């Protein structure tokens, strides 16, 4: 019946997670996606016969997906092949220095000792211990809580633990207390960009990202998009209906609650509840109708997270022993973020991330065409600034020139290269200006300004990287599951939902 149906807007990781969590409880689900395939930001670029991941490239917190598949009585490993990386990333500077970080903390400590001297090893171990402590403090009362507040965090953790997460100190300032080598400050400061933020403005709480990565980075056979494919296949096999290639123009509201959606083609889908996984900014700007817009606060332009300039290409890199994940640091990190965050301009010299998708954690001496994803941070101005060919060309010159100063030469050809600018990201994800992580994490209150799953409009729920608990593949999956849990709890409280159990895909009431 339509009043028992849930419409999920968006087939990204959050939407797929919500759909799986709902169908595991016997709920009828329809997923509407404006793209022609699932994945959302977890996209692929098709370059000739090659398929290149051009969205998220790092998978951490695999336990989130283990738990999700377990809800359906399935094993993640039966659907996706994951392999752990021993080298988390290779880092390089223009002075020729290089440093690998490992999943084994002792190996990382040894490498840091050789790289910067034994005096920095103690700082690294203290940093690692504090990063783990912050994660442990926040995992249950914040990360896994549907709608945390400062009050609830204080109640569960106390003032001492609250101060331990260091919300009032910037990450950059905190790093100066652990490391004297500016290269190490730069390396560990980069973890703020995982949330689309500047290390000079984000709180030291984001140290926890370093712990999450050190706890395990996984390779996905078939590419990151395989995660979305496996989740959508699982959902479809359990009865979830997918409507691809059509967007939603309006969340329909009747009698004071969400009652379905109006598609861009004019079709009306009735539902008892709606979960929106699009960016909160799109909702606030009225892209899903005026009633839905009133449920969230607008995100000021200055509060937007980072965007990016990316090159997905097939080329033969030379001169540098690339691993799966490699980072090449600019010579002036503060100047880089002053340009991006302060002046909302592309930096003169960017830090560059390269994902070599045909490699693991063993360097190869071969120089043959391979799949590469190259990213430089950029301001989220894609809704008011069009990046013209001359500007893109200049940015490419700076980006690839930066790589050459670190010893890496890449000469992509136009026919096997796809460039994505903030303007393109704004087109793909309307209302964002190209921001890839929702609201930035600048300031101690930022994390509490992300909306939770429930909205003040009955029947309307939120999920995705711009909602709580924040950006990233596992966090988006958690948000989708939280939205489903909140929805089911609300149904149960009104007596309109009967608990179901799933066995082998069939629900029994």
Secondary structure as UniProt FT lines:
FT   HELIX           2..4
FT   STRAND          5..9
FT   HELIX           13..23
FT   TURN            24..26
FT   STRAND          28..33
FT   TURN            40..41
FT   STRAND          44..47
FT   TURN            48..49
FT   STRAND          50..53
FT   HELIX           63..71
FT   TURN            72..73
FT   HELIX           76..78
FT   STRAND          82..84
FT   STRAND          87..92
FT   TURN            94..95
FT   STRAND          98..102
FT   HELIX           105..116
FT   HELIX           119..138
FT   HELIX           139..143
FT   TURN            146..147
FT   HELIX           150..164
FT   TURN            165..168
FT   HELIX           171..175
FT   TURN            176..178
FT   HELIX           182..189
FT   HELIX           190..195
FT   TURN            199..201
FT   STRAND          202..203
FT   HELIX           204..207
FT   HELIX           208..214
FT   STRAND          218..220
FT   TURN            221..222
FT   HELIX           225..237
FT   TURN            238..239
FT   STRAND          241..244
FT   STRAND          248..254
FT   TURN            255..256
FT   STRAND          257..263
FT   TURN            264..265
FT   STRAND          268..270
FT   STRAND          273..276
FT   HELIX           280..284
FT   TURN            285..288
FT   HELIX           290..293
FT   TURN            294..295
FT   HELIX           301..303
FT   STRAND          307..315
FT   STRAND          325..328
FT   HELIX           333..337
FT   HELIX           338..342
FT   STRAND          352..356
FT   TURN            357..358
FT   STRAND          370..378
FT   TURN            382..384
FT   HELIX           389..405
FT   TURN            406..407
FT   HELIX           414..416
FT   STRAND          417..420
FT   HELIX           422..428
FT   TURN            430..431
FT   TURN            433..434
FT   TURN            444..445
FT   HELIX           446..448
FT   STRAND          460..462
FT   TURN            465..466
FT   TURN            468..469
FT   HELIX           473..493
FT   TURN            494..495
FT   STRAND          501..503
FT   TURN            504..505
FT   STRAND          506..508
//
